[in-house]
Amino acid sequence: MTADFAVVVPTVGRESVHRLLAALDGSRGPRPTAVIVVDDRADPHPPLRFSTELPVTVLHSGGRGPAAARNLGWRAGGAEWVCFLDDDVVPQHHWFEAVADDLAKADTEDAAGSQGVIDVPRAPGRRATDDERRTQGLADAQWITADMAYRRSVLVHVGGFDERFPKAYREDADIALRITLAGNTIVKGARRCTHPVASATLLSSVRAQRGNRDDALMRRKHGSGWRTAIGEGPGRLRMHAVTTAAALTAAVTALTGRRRIAGWAAAWWAALTAEFAARRFWAGPHTAPEATKMALTSVLIPPVAVAHRIAGEWTFRSSRPDPPLAVLLDRDDTIIEDGPYLRDPAGVRPVRGAHDALRRLRDKGLLLAIVTNQSGVAKGLIRPDELAAVNSAVDAALGPFGSWQICVHDAGDGCGCRKPAPGLVRAAAAELGVEPARCVMIGDTGADVEAALSAGAQAVLVPTERTLAGEVSDARRRARVAATIGDAVSLVLKDCR
């Protein structure tokens, strides 16, 4: 039996995405349940349109990077497997057939993921340039999301891609490492994609050093042995640090008149820089333009690499390995003013600060859901259509929300959904595609806190004049308390760094 799968393609609107969709359209084999193209341009105009017989859906992720785009894509589909493709790869002509075979193999081995083969063209008759070698490294890397398939259930379990990685760098190694550390396996498949050599400019290798910021996050999350864990060597950052220190020492001692020390430091800097340039030049074509490029960039790379690493270490100095992914919100007295058994949509009034608070959460990429008890329905005080109208007004004023979870039972009905029971929290997490442990509940009563904690989620209580003193003291002990919805959001966002 063929496993059902969806294809997710993040893109910034490059022309190559049309080539990719055309190649998939002509591919032999079982068709995917969905092809989800996630347009990650901040301004998605002109809109992407594709002429294909594939079931293509285009979503927009707002320019938050490939990790966020992939998360939006896989959460939008319900297939058992999610196949990620980069927008610039060229799949083999029978890729669908090959991926079906690979997923069947993965099912047989009970694997969580299946890695495709990445071929990178090499220029005939000469050595690869420094810029070409960076792309060619994809062919030998352990985990590359240019063509990678994961079980959707595993993506839910690990929380998807970490959106703190802003570029197409390390986010693929990070998620694969988290998946394998959770006791899963990723198998090698036989399907193939060609990855063209990335275009380069004079300073491409210098700009690539911004990846040292992401290396700081990898170290924060996975410890000092993360490079070994993902199958990489030790890197050159330590030598870059020594080279940069020598340059700074030479400059400072020269300015303070200590010429002897300045001379020795300058000599060390020159020797280290020359060794670095020679090593890079020797591996590539021995031409005058390449020599000039290696000499210039070898001077610039060490200090730029060190600066990015220092910035990353500072940025992620207190980062959590598993930050929140979703915020679940009570409705009445949390995001809208409470009107007893509200039945008229004209009575929907957002609480002060709600618009700005929810905007801040959305800007960070957090998923939002409403989790609310509405016993007025069971009591006969609110008709279901009136409740729907009020909720539509809330959605229009403060939405959209990724999930609405509503309990219409009364306190004595014995249901498993009414807060403080955990049912609504678990249902919201499931619909959003996250584990409850990666959710934070914001509400105004002890029932909100208890429902979250019982489901394994976190909680922030925002008390009102109707919140009982015992509920506040209990929340201070077991969860957190904030004075306003804005303060509660600030607590959540602090955990997202």
Helices and strands as residue ranges (DSSP letters): E 5-11, H 16-25, E 34-39, E 56-60, H 66-76, E 81-85, E 90-91, H 95-108, E 113-119, H 130-136, G 137-139, E 147-151, H 152-158, H 171-181, E 186-194, H 204-207, G 208-210, H 211-222, H 226-229, H 237-255, H 259-283, H 288-315, E 326-329, G 345-347, H 354-363, E 367-373, H 384-398, E 403-407, G 411-413, H 423-432, G 436-438, E 439-443, H 446-455, E 458-461, H 469-478, E 480-481, H 485-495
